[in-house]
Amino acid sequence: MVAAWAVLCVAAIAATAALNAFPAPDPQPEKPVSAECAEYIADIETQLAKAKVEGNDDDGVLAFTRTRVGANDCSDEILDHFSGDR
């Protein structure tokens, strides 16, 4: 029984060492954001800053993406921007 635990521990140490020997993959480059989406994200940031100053700082963000014909769908960009440290 003790020998089995010793073998498992040695195997775990060897596996950890092997994983640490390989460098982490490079992070994915950020996708470019269209000017329209960047403007929309900046507008949301402005509204959040205004709400914080007014004391209406909540833990969430509610934003609607534009759905008119020909407009960019900024939902992915908004999620990417606000999913970080907020």
Sequence and secondary structure as in RCSB ss.txt:
>XXXX:A:sequence
MVAAWAVLCVAAIAATAALNAFPAPDPQPEKPVSAECAEYIADIETQLAKAKVEGNDDDGVLAFTRTRVGANDCS
DEILDHFSGDR
>XXXX:A:secstr
 HHHHHHHHHHHHHHHHHHHHS            HHHHHHHHHHHHHHHHHHHTT   S        STT    H
HHHHHHHSS  
